[in-house]
């Protein structure tokens, strides 16, 4: 982590307080002069050391659960949905700050930490930005993780919709259990039905299970929302408030979901 990223993360975490945002316990930053060889001589140069102390989250990252079959088996549907809900809640808190939205810019399973109840907390704010107003900004710096960055981010255009695209990728990963899948998933309805059939088979095998249709409706809704969030056109992605309403079945869901611009 660079000094700029370290300072940025400390500054943001000190002002954030939410059940789905990792808590900053403390930090340490100091510069020591050390003796280094340079052009045949020894010179003193400053060496910076920095350390963040965050709350302890015993279950590590969501990424570990998605990549480990033994851990993944602990994620039943209700737990997965709880992780989706918590991630959305944390992101809404960031996007609705009174002095301007905070965009995370590096949302991915590795930056979602899980507590002892497998509830998610957003972490790693080194790349995050505080926007002065709603909208987008342009930058020459493009940092992040390929696969989670929206198309416009690669051209240096940043905004809250950048996080929405990443959220869509995460939602689909949580539902499908797959770390990678095509950018375009044609035909979409066939993709949805295939994933639903997998979940039907899994849920029906659970002893004493009785809420199949309710959960399948919820699973379908999550896949649809994830696909809408991943639209290549940022203007066609829903806001985080709209995402939450759609997940809860309170907002209208377009029947025709397209990943075309």
C-alpha positions in Angstrom: 0.0 0.0 0.0 1.4 3.4 -1.0 1.6 6.3 1.5 -1.2 8.1 -0.4 -3.5 5.0 -0.2 -2.6 4.5 3.5 -3.5 8.1 4.3 -6.7 7.9 2.3 -7.9 4.8 4.0 -7.2 6.1 7.5 -9.0 9.4 6.7 -12.1 7.6 5.4 -12.3 4.9 8.0 -12.1 7.4 10.8 -15.3 9.0 9.6 -17.2 5.9 8.8 -19.4 3.9 11.2 -21.7 1.2 10.0 -22.3 -2.5 10.8 -21.2 -3.4 7.3 -18.1 -1.3 7.2 -14.9 -2.6 8.8 -13.9 -0.6 11.9 -10.5 1.1 12.3 -9.1 0.3 15.7 -5.9 2.3 15.3 -2.9 3.0 13.0 0.8 3.6 13.2 2.9 5.7 10.8 6.6 6.6 11.3 9.7 7.5 9.2 13.1 6.1 10.2 16.5 7.2 8.7 18.4 4.2 7.5 21.9 3.8 5.9 21.7 2.8 2.3 24.5 2.4 -0.4 24.3 4.9 -3.2 26.9 5.3 -6.0 29.7 3.7 -3.9 28.8 5.7 -0.8 26.4 5.3 2.1 23.7 7.9 2.6 20.9 8.3 5.1 17.4 8.1 3.6 13.9 8.1 5.2 12.1 4.8 5.2 8.3 5.0 6.0 6.6 2.2 7.9 2.8 2.1 8.2 0.3 -0.2 9.9 -3.4 -0.3 10.1 -5.2 -2.1 13.0 -8.7 -3.2 12.0 -11.3 -5.1 14.0 -10.8 -8.8 14.1 -13.1 -10.7 11.7 -12.5 -14.5 12.3 -13.9 -15.8 9.0 -11.6 -13.9 6.7 -12.8 -12.8 3.3 -15.7 -13.9 1.1 -13.1 -14.8 -1.5 -11.8 -17.6 0.6 -15.3 -19.1 0.9 -16.0 -18.9 -2.9 -12.7 -20.5 -3.7 -12.7 -23.2 -1.1 -15.2 -26.0 -1.6 -15.2 -27.0 2.1 -15.9 -23.4 3.2 -18.4 -22.8 0.4 -20.6 -25.6 1.7 -21.2 -23.5 4.8 -22.9 -20.9 2.6 -26.5 -22.0 2.4 -28.9 -19.8 0.5 -30.0 -17.7 3.5 -26.4 -17.0 4.4 -25.6 -16.0 0.8 -28.6 -13.7 0.7 -27.6 -12.2 4.1 -24.1 -11.4 2.6 -25.7 -9.8 -0.5 -28.0 -7.7 1.8 -25.2 -6.6 4.1 -22.9 -5.7 1.1 -25.7 -3.5 -0.4 -26.4 -1.9 3.0 -22.7 -0.9 3.4 -22.5 0.4 -0.1 -25.7 2.5 0.4 -24.1 4.0 3.5 -21.0 5.0 1.4 -23.1 6.4 -1.5 -25.4 8.4 0.8 -22.9 10.4 2.9 -24.1 13.9 3.6 -21.0 15.6 2.3 -20.9 13.7 -0.9 -20.9 10.0 -2.0 -17.9 7.9 -1.3 -17.0 5.5 -4.1 -15.1 2.4 -3.0 -13.6 1.6 -6.4 -12.3 -1.9 -5.5 -15.3 -3.9 -4.5 -14.6 -7.6 -4.8 -15.0 -10.7 -2.6 -11.4 -10.4 -1.3 -12.5 -7.0 0.2 -15.6 -8.3 1.9 -14.6 -9.6 5.3 -16.9 -11.9 7.3 -17.5 -11.8 11.1 -18.4 -14.8 13.2 -22.0 -14.7 12.0 -20.8 -14.6 8.4 -22.1 -11.0 8.0 -20.1 -8.9 5.5 -18.0 -5.8 6.2 -16.6 -3.7 3.4 -12.8 -3.3 3.7 -9.8 -1.8 1.9 -10.5 1.8 1.2 -7.1 2.7 -0.2 -8.5 3.5 -3.7 -11.8 5.1 -2.5 -12.8 8.6 -3.4 -15.0 11.2 -1.8 -17.0 13.0 -4.5 -17.9 16.6 -4.0 -21.3 16.1 -5.8 -23.4 13.5 -7.4 -22.1 12.5 -10.9 -18.8 11.4 -12.3 -15.2 12.5 -12.3 -12.3 11.8 -14.7 -8.9 10.6 -13.7 -5.7 9.5 -15.4 -5.2 6.9 -12.6 -6.9 3.6 -13.3 -6.4 1.2 -10.4 -8.6 -1.8 -9.3 -9.1 -5.4 -10.1 -9.9 -6.6 -13.7 -13.2 -8.4 -13.9 -14.7 -6.0 -11.3 -14.0 -2.7 -13.1 -16.8 -1.4 -15.3 -15.9 -0.5 -19.0 -15.9 3.3 -18.3 -13.4 2.9 -15.5 -10.8 1.7 -17.9 -11.3 5.1 -19.7 -10.8 6.9 -16.4 -14.5 7.8 -15.7 -15.4 7.2 -12.1 -18.7 7.5 -10.2 -21.1 5.6 -8.0 -22.1 3.5 -11.0 -18.6 2.1 -10.9 -19.4 0.4 -7.6 -22.7 -0.8 -8.9 -21.1 -2.7 -11.7 -18.7 -4.4 -9.2 -21.7 -5.1 -6.9 -23.4 -6.9 -9.8 -20.4 -9.1 -10.4 -20.2 -10.0 -6.7 -24.0 -10.8 -6.5 -23.6 -13.2 -9.4 -20.6 -14.8 -7.8 -22.4 -15.3 -4.6 -25.4 -16.8 -6.3 -23.7 -19.0 -8.8 -20.6 -19.9 -6.7 -18.5 -19.3 -9.8 -15.4 -17.1 -9.7 -15.4 -16.5 -13.4 -18.1 -16.3 -16.1 -18.5 -14.7 -19.5 -18.9 -10.9 -19.7 -21.9 -11.6 -21.9 -24.3 -14.4 -20.9 -26.6 -15.1 -23.8 -29.4 -16.0 -23.7 -30.1 -14.4 -20.3 -33.3 -16.3 -19.5 -31.6 -19.6 -20.2 -28.7 -18.6 -17.8 -31.2 -17.7 -15.1 -33.2 -21.0 -15.4 -30.0 -23.0 -15.4 -28.9 -21.5 -12.1 -32.3 -21.8 -10.6 -32.4 -25.5 -11.5 -29.1 -26.0 -9.7 -30.5 -24.3 -6.6 -33.8 -26.2 -6.7 -31.8 -29.5 -6.7 -29.6 -28.3 -3.8 -32.5 -26.9 -1.7 -34.7 -30.0 -2.1 -32.0 -32.2 -0.7 -32.0 -30.2 2.6 -33.9 -32.2 5.3 -37.1 -30.6 6.4 -36.9 -27.9 3.8 -40.3 -26.2 3.1 -39.7 -22.8 1.4 -38.5 -23.8 -2.1 -40.7 -21.5 -4.2 -40.1 -18.5 -1.9 -36.3 -19.0 -2.0 -36.3 -19.6 -5.8 -38.1 -16.4 -6.3 -35.5 -14.6 -4.2 -32.7 -16.3 -6.1 -34.2 -15.3 -9.5 -34.5 -11.7 -8.3 -30.9 -11.7 -7.2 -29.6 -12.9 -10.5 -31.8 -10.4 -12.4 -30.5 -7.5 -10.2 -26.9 -8.7 -10.6 -27.3 -8.7 -14.4 -28.9 -5.2 -14.4 -26.0 -3.9 -12.3 -23.5 -5.2 -14.8 -25.0 -3.3 -17.8 -22.1 -1.9 -19.9 -23.9 1.4 -20.0 -23.6 3.1 -16.6 -26.8 5.1 -17.4 -28.8 1.9 -17.4 -27.5 0.6 -14.0 -29.8 1.1 -11.0 -28.7 3.2 -8.0 -27.9 1.3 -4.8 -31.3 2.4 -3.3 -33.1 0.9 -6.3 -31.0 -2.2 -6.0 -32.1 -2.7 -2.4 -35.7 -2.2 -3.3 -35.6 -4.6 -6.1 -33.9 -7.3 -3.9 -36.7 -6.8 -1.4 -39.3 -7.1 -4.1 -40.5 -3.5 -3.4 -39.3 -2.0 -6.7 -40.4 -2.7 -10.2 -38.2 -5.2 -12.1 -37.9 -5.0 -15.8 -39.0 -8.2 -17.4 -36.5 -7.8 -20.3 -33.0 -7.7 -18.8 -30.3 -6.9 -21.4 -26.6 -6.6 -21.1 -26.4 -4.5 -24.2 -25.4 -0.9 -24.2 
